[in-house]
């Protein structure tokens, strides 16, 4: 299928998203990682643009509550709690 979203994925975006995940989900992000990120960002303006976009997406995603955090009267949440 030519319209498959994965076939159109931008490799720069993939790396940028990976950097954002590493920063926010890993306690082991250290000075060496930071230096590698800075080097990657400096290598190409497209890297910086993709990283900024990925960072904004990360922040916006945090503003959206999980479906389990939304109380819907008369229903059970996805975790099985009444």
N, CA, C and O atoms as a printed pandas DataFrame, in Angstrom:
     atom_number atom_name residue_name chain_id  residue_number  x_coord  y_coord  z_coord
0              1         N          UNK        A               1    0.835   -1.179    0.000
1              2        CA          UNK        A               1    0.000    0.000    0.000
2              3         C          UNK        A               1    0.880    1.242    0.000
3              4         O          UNK        A               1    1.676    1.435    0.919
4              5         N          UNK        A               2    0.751    2.063   -0.990
5              6        CA          UNK        A               2    1.551    3.263   -1.106
6              7         C          UNK        A               2    1.187    4.334   -0.096
7              8         O          UNK        A               2    1.992    5.228    0.164
8              9         N          UNK        A               3   -0.008    4.266    0.481
9             10        CA          UNK        A               3   -0.442    5.285    1.436
10            11         C          UNK        A               3   -0.128    4.922    2.873
11            12         O          UNK        A               3   -0.509    5.647    3.792
12            13         N          UNK        A               4    0.556    3.820    3.080
13            14        CA          UNK        A               4    0.914    3.403    4.429
14            15         C          UNK        A               4    1.772    4.474    5.092
15            16         O          UNK        A               4    2.769    4.914    4.519
16            17         N          UNK        A               5    1.391    4.895    6.296
17            18        CA          UNK        A               5    2.104    5.977    6.978
18            19         C          UNK        A               5    3.561    5.624    7.234
19            20         O          UNK        A               5    4.423    6.501    7.175
20            21         N          UNK        A               6    3.855    4.367    7.517
21            22        CA          UNK        A               6    5.226    3.967    7.791
22            23         C          UNK        A               6    6.122    4.098    6.577
23            24         O          UNK        A               6    7.323    4.324    6.729
24            25         N          UNK        A               7    5.578    3.963    5.377
25            26        CA          UNK        A               7    6.394    4.077    4.178
26            27         C          UNK        A               7    6.810    5.516    3.926
27            28         O          UNK        A               7    7.742    5.766    3.163
28            29         N          UNK        A               8    6.133    6.461    4.555
29            30        CA          UNK        A               8    6.437    7.877    4.364
30            31         C          UNK        A               8    7.197    8.463    5.547
31            32         O          UNK        A               8    7.464    9.665    5.572
32            33         N          UNK        A               9    7.543    7.649    6.508
33            34        CA          UNK        A               9    8.198    8.142    7.718
34            35         C          UNK        A               9    9.545    8.769    7.386
35            36         O          UNK        A               9   10.329    8.210    6.620
36            37         N          UNK        A              10    9.801    9.915    7.960
37            38        CA          UNK        A              10   11.037   10.664    7.768
38            39         C          UNK        A              10   12.094   10.149    8.739
39            40         O          UNK        A              10   11.861   10.149    9.948
40            41         N          UNK        A              11   13.249    9.711    8.241
41            42        CA          UNK        A              11   14.285    9.204    9.153
42            43         C          UNK        A              11   14.799   10.268   10.120
43            44         O          UNK        A              11   15.195    9.938   11.238
44            45         N          UNK        A              12   14.798   11.536    9.711
45            46        CA          UNK        A              12   15.224   12.611   10.621
46            47         C          UNK        A              12   14.229   12.719   11.768
47            48         O          UNK        A              12   14.625   12.893   12.920
48            49         N          UNK        A              13   12.949   12.616   11.462
49            50        CA          UNK        A              13   11.918   12.642   12.501
50            51         C          UNK        A              13   12.110   11.477   13.466
51            52         O          UNK        A              13   12.000   11.646   14.681
52            53         N          UNK        A              14   12.397   10.298   12.926
53            54        CA          UNK        A              14   12.604    9.123   13.777
54            55         C          UNK        A              14   13.723    9.363   14.790
55            56         O          UNK        A              14   13.584    9.032   15.968
56            57         N          UNK        A              15   14.825    9.936   14.327
57            58        CA          UNK        A              15   15.957   10.200   15.226
58            59         C          UNK        A              15   15.582   11.280   16.236
59            60         O          UNK        A              15   15.902   11.159   17.418
60            61         N          UNK        A              16   14.910   12.333   15.780
61            62        CA          UNK        A              16   14.499   13.412   16.685
62            63         C          UNK        A              16   13.577   12.873   17.773
63            64         O          UNK        A              16   13.749   13.188   18.950
64            65         N          UNK        A              17   12.608   12.068   17.383
65            66        CA          UNK        A              17   11.673   11.491   18.352
66            67         C          UNK        A              17   12.416   10.594   19.331
67            68         O          UNK        A              17   12.111   10.579   20.523
68            69         N          UNK        A              18   13.385    9.852   18.827
69            70        CA          UNK        A              18   14.197    8.994   19.686
70            71         C          UNK        A              18   14.950    9.816   20.729
71            72         O          UNK        A              18   15.038    9.416   21.889
72            73         N          UNK        A              19   15.491   10.959   20.321
73            74        CA          UNK        A              19   16.190   11.830   21.276
74            75         C          UNK        A              19   15.240   12.342   22.356
75            76         O          UNK        A              19   15.587   12.352   23.537
76            77         N          UNK        A              20   14.050   12.763   21.955
77            78        CA          UNK        A              20   13.077   13.265   22.930
78            79         C          UNK        A              20   12.707   12.161   23.920
79            80         O          UNK        A              20   12.637   12.403   25.125
80            81         N          UNK        A              21   12.473   10.968   23.422
81            82        CA          UNK        A              21   12.151    9.850   24.313
82            83         C          UNK        A              21   13.297    9.564   25.272
83            84         O          UNK        A              21   13.074    9.359   26.466
84            85         N          UNK        A              22   14.515    9.548   24.759
85            86        CA          UNK        A              22   15.681    9.286   25.614
86            87         C          UNK        A              22   15.781   10.322   26.730
87            88         O          UNK        A              22   16.077    9.983   27.875
88            89         N          UNK        A              23   15.535   11.576   26.393
89            90        CA          UNK        A              23   15.628   12.638   27.405
90            91         C          UNK        A              23   14.571   12.499   28.489
91            92         O          UNK        A              23   14.858   12.705   29.668
92            93         N          UNK        A              24   13.373   12.157   28.102
93            94        CA          UNK        A              24   12.253   12.195   29.037
94            95         C          UNK        A              24   11.941   10.868   29.712
95            96         O          UNK        A              24   11.308   10.850   30.767
96            97         N          UNK        A              25   12.372    9.765   29.127
97            98        CA          UNK        A              25   11.993    8.470   29.686
98            99         C          UNK        A              25   13.150    7.707   30.310
99           100         O          UNK        A              25   12.938    6.645   30.894
100          101         N          UNK        A              26   14.349    8.215   30.202
101          102        CA          UNK        A              26   15.504    7.489   30.727
102          103         C          UNK        A              26   16.221    8.336   31.771
103          104         O          UNK        A              26   16.642    9.459   31.493
104          105         N          UNK        A              27   16.352    7.795   32.957
105          106        CA          UNK        A              27   17.065    8.496   34.025
106          107         C          UNK        A              27   18.555    8.573   33.752
107          108         O          UNK        A              27   19.266    9.351   34.387
108          109         N          UNK        A              28   19.030    7.773   32.813
109          110        CA          UNK        A              28   20.465    7.701   32.558
110          111         C          UNK        A              28   20.941    8.698   31.501
111          112         O          UNK        A              28   22.088    8.610   31.062
112          113         N          UNK        A              29   20.096    9.643   31.078
113          114        CA          UNK        A              29   20.512   10.651   30.100
114          115         C          UNK        A              29   21.544   11.546   30.775
115          116         O          UNK        A              29   21.222   12.283   31.707
116          117         N          UNK        A              30   22.788   11.478   30.298
117          118        CA          UNK        A              30   23.890   12.155   30.981
118          119         C          UNK        A              30   24.586   13.162   30.070
119          120         O          UNK        A              30   24.104   13.465   28.978
120          121         N          UNK        A              31   25.716   13.673   30.529
121          122        CA          UNK        A              31   26.463   14.691   29.786
122          123         C          UNK        A              31   26.940   14.171   28.432
123          124         O          UNK        A              31   26.999   14.929   27.463
124          125         N          UNK        A              32   27.275   12.898   28.360
125          126        CA          UNK        A              32   27.696   12.314   27.084
126          127         C          UNK        A              32   26.538   12.309   26.095
127          128         O          UNK        A              32   26.706   12.655   24.925
128          129         N          UNK        A              33   25.363   11.913   26.575
129          130        CA          UNK        A              33   24.169   11.939   25.727
130          131         C          UNK        A              33   23.868   13.361   25.268
131          132         O          UNK        A              33   23.545   13.595   24.103
132          133         N          UNK        A              34   23.978   14.297   26.191
133          134        CA          UNK        A              34   23.720   15.707   25.873
134          135         C          UNK        A              34   24.674   16.195   24.787
135          136         O          UNK        A              34   24.258   16.896   23.864
136          137         N          UNK        A              35   25.946   15.828   24.891
137          138        CA          UNK        A              35   26.939   16.236   23.890
138          139         C          UNK        A              35   26.616   15.634   22.524
139          140         O          UNK        A              35   26.760   16.303   21.501
140          141         N          UNK        A              36   26.183   14.380   22.507
141          142        CA          UNK        A              36   25.795   13.739   21.249
142          143         C          UNK        A              36   24.578   14.425   20.640
143          144         O          UNK        A              36   24.513   14.620   19.427
144          145         N          UNK        A              37   23.619   14.789   21.477
145          146        CA          UNK        A              37   22.434   15.492   20.997
146          147         C          UNK        A              37   22.817   16.839   20.403
147          148         O          UNK        A              37   22.351   17.192   19.319
148          149         N          UNK        A              38   23.650   17.584   21.090
149          150        CA          UNK        A              38   24.080   18.898   20.597
150          151         C          UNK        A              38   24.786   18.748   19.250
151          152         O          UNK        A              38   24.564   19.543   18.336
152          153         N          UNK        A              39   25.625   17.740   19.134
153          154        CA          UNK        A              39   26.337   17.496   17.876
154          155         C          UNK        A              39   25.347   17.168   16.754
155          156         O          UNK        A              39   25.481   17.673   15.640
156          157         N          UNK        A              40   24.362   16.330   17.047
157          158        CA          UNK        A              40   23.365   15.972   16.045
158          159         C          UNK        A              40   22.550   17.198   15.628
159          160         O          UNK        A              40   22.285   17.395   14.443
160          161         N          UNK        A              41   22.156   18.015   16.599
161          162        CA          UNK        A              41   21.385   19.220   16.292
162          163         C          UNK        A              41   22.177   20.190   15.426
163          164         O          UNK        A              41   21.618   20.827   14.533
164          165         N          UNK        A              42   23.473   20.304   15.688
165          166        CA          UNK        A              42   24.321   21.243   14.952
166          167         C          UNK        A              42   24.627   20.768   13.532
167          168         O          UNK        A              42   25.023   21.571   12.686
168          169         N          UNK        A              43   24.451   19.494   13.266
169          170        CA          UNK        A              43   24.829   18.932   11.969
170          171         C          UNK        A              43   23.937   19.395   10.820
171          172         O          UNK        A              43   24.381   19.433    9.672
172          173         N          UNK        A              44   22.681   19.748   11.114
173          174        CA          UNK        A              44   21.747   20.091   10.042
174          175         C          UNK        A              44   20.562   20.848   10.637
175          176         O          UNK        A              44   20.045   20.472   11.689
176          177         N          UNK        A              45   20.141   21.896    9.974
177          178        CA          UNK        A              45   18.993   22.679   10.452
178          179         C          UNK        A              45   17.725   21.822   10.512
179          180         O          UNK        A              45   16.854   22.060   11.350
180          181         N          UNK        A              46   17.621   20.838    9.638
181          182        CA          UNK        A              46   16.450   19.952    9.646
182          183         C          UNK        A              46   16.391   19.133   10.929
183          184         O          UNK        A              46   15.308   18.779   11.396
184          185         N          UNK        A              47   17.555   18.833   11.498
185          186        CA          UNK        A              47   17.581   18.098   12.765
186          187         C          UNK        A              47   16.936   18.939   13.859
187          188         O          UNK        A              47   16.120   18.446   14.637
188          189         N          UNK        A              48   17.311   20.209   13.908
189          190        CA          UNK        A              48   16.774   21.121   14.934
190          191         C          UNK        A              48   15.260   21.281   14.776
191          192         O          UNK        A              48   14.518   21.263   15.758
192          193         N          UNK        A              49   14.818   21.437   13.538
193          194        CA          UNK        A              49   13.383   21.604   13.287
194          195         C          UNK        A              49   12.605   20.363   13.722
195          196         O          UNK        A              49   11.561   20.471   14.365
196          197         N          UNK        A              50   13.118   19.193   13.371
197          198        CA          UNK        A              50   12.433   17.949   13.742
198          199         C          UNK        A              50   12.436   17.759   15.255
199          200         O          UNK        A              50   11.439   17.326   15.832
200          201         N          UNK        A              51   13.550   18.082   15.893
201          202        CA          UNK        A              51   13.660   17.950   17.346
202          203         C          UNK        A              51   12.687   18.900   18.049
203          204         O          UNK        A              51   12.023   18.509   19.009
204          205         N          UNK        A              52   12.603   20.136   17.577
205          206        CA          UNK        A              52   11.662   21.097   18.162
206          207         C          UNK        A              52   10.220   20.612   18.011
207          208         O          UNK        A              52    9.421   20.721   18.941
208          209         N          UNK        A              53    9.897   20.078   16.838
209          210        CA          UNK        A              53    8.549   19.565   16.597
210          211         C          UNK        A              53    8.260   18.363   17.500
211          212         O          UNK        A              53    7.174   18.257   18.071
212          213         N          UNK        A              54    9.225   17.471   17.624
213          214        CA          UNK        A              54    9.052   16.298   18.488
214          215         C          UNK        A              54    8.876   16.722   19.945
215          216         O          UNK        A              54    8.063   16.145   20.667
216          217         N          UNK        A              55    9.630   17.720   20.370
217          218        CA          UNK        A              55    9.510   18.219   21.735
218          219         C          UNK        A              55    8.145   18.827   22.008
219          220         O          UNK        A              55    7.565   18.621   23.074
220          221         N          UNK        A              56    7.634   19.577   21.041
221          222        CA          UNK        A              56    6.291   20.157   21.198
222          223         C          UNK        A              56    5.231   19.059   21.261
223          224         O          UNK        A              56    4.290   19.138   22.051
224          225         N          UNK        A              57    5.392   18.035   20.423
225          226        CA          UNK        A              57    4.449   16.919   20.442
226          227         C          UNK        A              57    4.478   16.213   21.791
227          228         O          UNK        A              57    3.430   15.857   22.332
228          229         N          UNK        A              58    5.666   16.011   22.332
229          230        CA          UNK        A              58    5.812   15.379   23.647
230          231         C          UNK        A              58    5.070   16.192   24.709
231          232         O          UNK        A              58    4.335   15.636   25.525
232          233         N          UNK        A              59    5.267   17.503   24.691
233          234        CA          UNK        A              59    4.616   18.363   25.684
234          235         C          UNK        A              59    3.097   18.340   25.533
235          236         O          UNK        A              59    2.374   18.255   26.525
236          237         N          UNK        A              60    2.617   18.416   24.300
237          238        CA          UNK        A              60    1.170   18.396   24.077
238          239         C          UNK        A              60    0.574   17.061   24.487
239          240         O          UNK        A              60   -0.529   17.020   25.031
240          241         N          UNK        A              61    1.276   15.981   24.237
241          242        CA          UNK        A              61    0.766   14.656   24.597
242          243         C          UNK        A              61    0.572   14.542   26.102
243          244         O          UNK        A              61   -0.334   13.847   26.561
244          245         N          UNK        A              62    1.406   15.212   26.861
245          246        CA          UNK        A              62    1.277   15.191   28.309
246          247         C          UNK        A              62    0.051   15.928   28.807
247          248         O          UNK        A              62   -0.380   15.721   29.941
248          249         N          UNK        A              63   -0.513   16.783   27.975
249          250        CA          UNK        A              63   -1.693   17.539   28.360
250          251         C          UNK        A              63   -2.981   16.760   28.122
251          252         O          UNK        A              63   -4.042   17.148   28.611
252          253         N          UNK        A              64   -2.895   15.678   27.382
253          254        CA          UNK        A              64   -4.067   14.871   27.083
254          255         C          UNK        A              64   -4.187   13.785   28.144
255          256         O          UNK        A              64   -3.279   12.965   28.285
256          257         N          UNK        A              65   -5.278   13.760   28.888
257          258        CA          UNK        A              65   -5.413   12.744   29.928
258          259         C          UNK        A              65   -5.589   11.358   29.328
259          260         O          UNK        A              65   -6.146   11.197   28.242
260          261         N          UNK        A              66   -5.110   10.378   30.046
261          262        CA          UNK        A              66   -5.320    8.987   29.664
262          263         C          UNK        A              66   -6.813    8.690   29.723
263          264         O          UNK        A              66   -7.536    9.282   30.524
264          265         N          UNK        A              67   -7.268    7.785   28.886
265          266        CA          UNK        A              67   -8.680    7.395   28.923
266          267         C          UNK        A              67   -9.055    6.860   30.296
267          268         O          UNK        A              67  -10.202    6.994   30.722
268          269         N          UNK        A              68   -8.097    6.252   30.993
269          270        CA          UNK        A              68   -8.362    5.733   32.337
270          271         C          UNK        A              68   -8.538    6.848   33.361
271          272         O          UNK        A              68   -9.085    6.611   34.438
272          273         N          UNK        A              69   -8.089    8.046   33.048
273          274        CA          UNK        A              69   -8.194    9.165   33.977
274          275         C          UNK        A              69   -9.478    9.970   33.801
275          276         O          UNK        A              69   -9.717   10.921   34.545
276          277         N          UNK        A              70  -10.292    9.604   32.842
277          278        CA          UNK        A              70  -11.531   10.328   32.571
278          279         C          UNK        A              70  -12.689    9.535   33.162
279          280         O          UNK        A              70  -12.931    8.390   32.779
280          281         N          UNK        A              71  -13.398   10.151   34.092
281          282        CA          UNK        A              71  -14.541    9.490   34.716
282          283         C          UNK        A              71  -15.756    9.592   33.801
283          284         O          UNK        A              71  -16.207   10.686   33.461
284          285         N          UNK        A              72  -16.269    8.448   33.416
285          286        CA          UNK        A              72  -17.476    8.390   32.612
286          287         C          UNK        A              72  -18.518    7.670   33.454
287          288         O          UNK        A              72  -18.383    6.474   33.715
288          289         N          UNK        A              73  -19.563    8.389   33.887
289          290        CA          UNK        A              73  -20.573    7.783   34.750
290          291         C          UNK        A              73  -21.170    6.523   34.134
291          292         O          UNK        A              73  -21.493    6.480   32.946
292          293         N          UNK        A              74  -21.308    5.492   34.979
293          294        CA          UNK        A              74  -21.950    4.260   34.546
294          295         C          UNK        A              74  -21.063    3.323   33.745
295          296         O          UNK        A              74  -21.547    2.334   33.195
296          297         N          UNK        A              75  -19.764    3.620   33.671
297          298        CA          UNK        A              75  -18.861    2.732   32.929
298          299         C          UNK        A              75  -17.680    2.358   33.796
299          300         O          UNK        A              75  -17.366    3.025   34.782
300          301         N          UNK        A              76  -17.036    1.280   33.405
301          302        CA          UNK        A              76  -15.792    0.887   34.055
302          303         C          UNK        A              76  -14.648    1.406   33.198
303          304         O          UNK        A              76  -14.752    1.448   31.972
304          305         N          UNK        A              77  -13.556    1.800   33.845
305          306        CA          UNK        A              77  -12.415    2.259   33.056
306          307         C          UNK        A              77  -11.693    1.064   32.442
307          308         O          UNK        A              77  -12.042   -0.084   32.719
308          309         N          UNK        A              78  -10.700    1.328   31.621
309          310        CA          UNK        A              78   -9.980    0.270   30.925
310          311         C          UNK        A              78   -9.174   -0.605   31.861
311          312         O          UNK        A              78   -8.788   -1.715   31.495
312          313         N          UNK        A              79   -8.914   -0.123   33.062
313          314        CA          UNK        A              79   -8.167   -0.908   34.028
314          315         C          UNK        A              79   -9.035   -1.888   34.799
315          316         O          UNK        A              79   -8.523   -2.646   35.623
316          317         N          UNK        A              80  -10.341   -1.889   34.547
317          318        CA          UNK        A              80  -11.240   -2.832   35.190
318          319         C          UNK        A              80  -11.782   -2.358   36.524
319          320         O          UNK        A              80  -12.445   -3.130   37.217
320          321         N          UNK        A              81  -11.525   -1.124   36.907
321          322        CA          UNK        A              81  -12.035   -0.588   38.165
322          323         C          UNK        A              81  -13.450   -0.074   37.956
323          324         O          UNK        A              81  -13.783    0.431   36.884
324          325         N          UNK        A              82  -14.267   -0.201   38.969
325          326        CA          UNK        A              82  -15.649    0.281   38.873
326          327         C          UNK        A              82  -15.726    1.743   39.203
327          328         O          UNK        A              82  -16.810    2.327   39.176
